[in-house]
Amino acid sequence: MEQNYPKDGRLYFRWGWQLKSEADAFWPFFADTNRLNRDTGIFPVQELPLRDGEMGNGRRRLKFRLPLPVSWLEEPFEWVAPYRYGVLRHYENGPLRSMRVLAQMTPKPEGGTTLVYETWVEPRNIIGRLAAPIVLGIIAPRRFNKAVQMYDKVAAIAAPPDLLQRPHRLVPGAEGRMDAMADQLLAQGSSETLVARLLQEIKQADDLVLAHLRPYALADRWGAPRREVLELALSATRVGLLDFQWEVLCPLCRGASDRVHNHLSEMVTNVHCPTCNIDFQADTEHAIELTFAPNPSIRPVERTEFCVAGPQQTPHIAVQLLLPPGEKRTVTPRLKFGRYRARTALLAGNQQFLVAEQGASQAEIGMDLQGWQAADETLAAGAAIELHNQTDEEQLFILEELAWSDQAITAAEVISLQRFRDLFTRETLQPGEQFAVGSLTVLFTDLRDSTRLYREIGDAPAFGLVRNHFDVLHEAIDAEEGAIVKTIGDAVMAVFRRPVSAMRAMARSQQILANPPNGERPLQLKAAIHAGHSIAVTLNERLDYFGTNINIAARLEKFSQGDDMIISDFVYRDPEVQEFLNDAASPMQAVSFETQLKGFDEECFSLWRIYPAEQLPVETGD
């Protein structure tokens, strides 16, 4: 460690480590300043509103909650992932006037990383001048060294931060309750191995992980099927082992802040994000995420904040820099392949580009009051990017990945699962609330000649066949990760995330119903499938869907004649659907026709009738 006294009166401290892990593996640990501050003994913080005249642009007013009432204005964190980050704080009271920290991670040619952590502090008084060398020269290095060694050990084996553990704290009697709940889960068919892993996670995992537990992240870490772990989490919530929470995410910072609710009925989709200082509507399929946490009767989870704005608070942002007017700066972040956009907190619009293997090695991104460069560029993963603020104001420049995490479970996804709808029938939105679910595949079915069925064999036997047909549909739809939204008479409306899932479910259902066991009467199932964007709403006290594409799907079923499927041209063109239709093991025939739909009189719709290749063709049209 180095310590000296620069000419401006600030105290300077420098700590260094030689790490075994690579910079990109160590970054998620050390750049998680919320975790780092907690692990090194920094006091919890509380965010305060900015005062009149204080510039926003990512700045925050914060204070220590305990033990001393120290408050400060924090400049926006600046970083270039996965190499460096820093922040400057202006204290309003207490022993210091200011503190600046800078962490730099430099890859070594032979492997590993050199980590350097520098601190500059300006004492306010004699107490600060005497205390800073003790705290930053003796106490803090020991705590940081312990944290760094712990992080490096896990990062060196390419493990995620989720693997870090801290001493757990279960409430009295929790062990017995967990055993009883585990027995219930096993009785319901959950995997014994996965139940054991979930119990271990609840006992040993870090509070920062457990506060927002993501089943898909658990599944990836355990090497288990994602859907199986998600359904285990849902079942565990039902028996009281876990609680779930709906988080409304800001489209810019993607944080939930205080927008966390235990039930959909508590959720408001018109929201203000204090971090980005914007009002927004939850109008995209990524806007609402479902996460889990241990039930307080098992383990209370600490939700204290130790830092509110470090790089890992917004891991999709690769670069964040505050550029004064006219300034140029060149950065070389390590970017993943995919689409990115450059934007600022003040200017409208953005500039998008693609990162690909054959991209350019350098690029210029200029920002002025007239807008951004319009043409998309393709850059290499390690391209040097020159930023130029051509405006008369400072700009908080942000370079962010457009793709959302695939480990997140969105509300749009989970409400289209049969297991969720079976377990949580009372989860509905407030009257008047709605949210977008993105592209959704909608299925409508009906039994052919069901009226004749009741007349020929009687009400009771016919009702038994209809009920059994619902069981067949329920099983087939659930197997394809879909969900029955509602039944109307002997008709069904169901939803899926992918068109091919609906087609596989229908092919299986029609085959089973047409060839029943034990000499039962065969049934002909009519089916229609369409896909497109829609919104989730509450209708008749259940989660339902609404929109033009729902109306189109509902009108297609009348063209089905039984043991076939009517699909829209949009569904037919889906690559997975094409693969399904051309599967040599069970090839399907497709016959096109055009027609009009009620309520869409000005449009002519291209539709397709799908049936097994060995089946005789049926007439098309109305």
Buried (B, 14 or more C-beta within 10 A) or exposed (E): BEEEEEEEEBBBBBBEBEBBBBBBBBBBBBBBBBBBBBBBEBBBBBBEEBEEEEEEBBBBBBBBBEEEEBBBBBBBBBBBBBBBBBBBBBBEEBBBBBBBBBBBBEBEEEEBBBBBBBBBBBBBEEEBBEBBBEBBBEEBBEBBBEBBEBBBBBBBEEBBBBBBBBEBEBBEEBEEBBEEBBEBBEEEEBBEEBBEBBBEBBBEBBBBBBBBBBBBBBBBBBEBEBBBBBBBBBBBBBBBBBBBBBBBBBBBBBBBBEBBBEBBBEBEBEBEBBBBEBEBBBEBBBBBBBBBBBBEBBBBBEEBBBBBBBBBBBBBBBBBBBBEEEBEBEBBBBBEEEEBBBBBBEBEEBBBBBBBEEBEEEBEBBBEEEEBBEEEBBBBBEBBBEBBBBBEBBBBBBBBBEEBBEBBBBBBBBBBBBBBBBBBEEBBBBEEBBBBBBBBBBBBBBBBEBEEBBEEBEEEBBBEBBEBBEEBBBBBBBEBBBBBBBBEEBBBBBBBBBBBBBBBBBBBBBBBBBEBEEEEEEBBBBBBBBBBEBBBBBEEEBBBBBBEBBBBBBBBBBBBBBBBBBBBEBBBEBEEBEEBBEEEEEEBBBBEBEBEBEEEEEEEBEBBBBBBEEEEEBEBEE
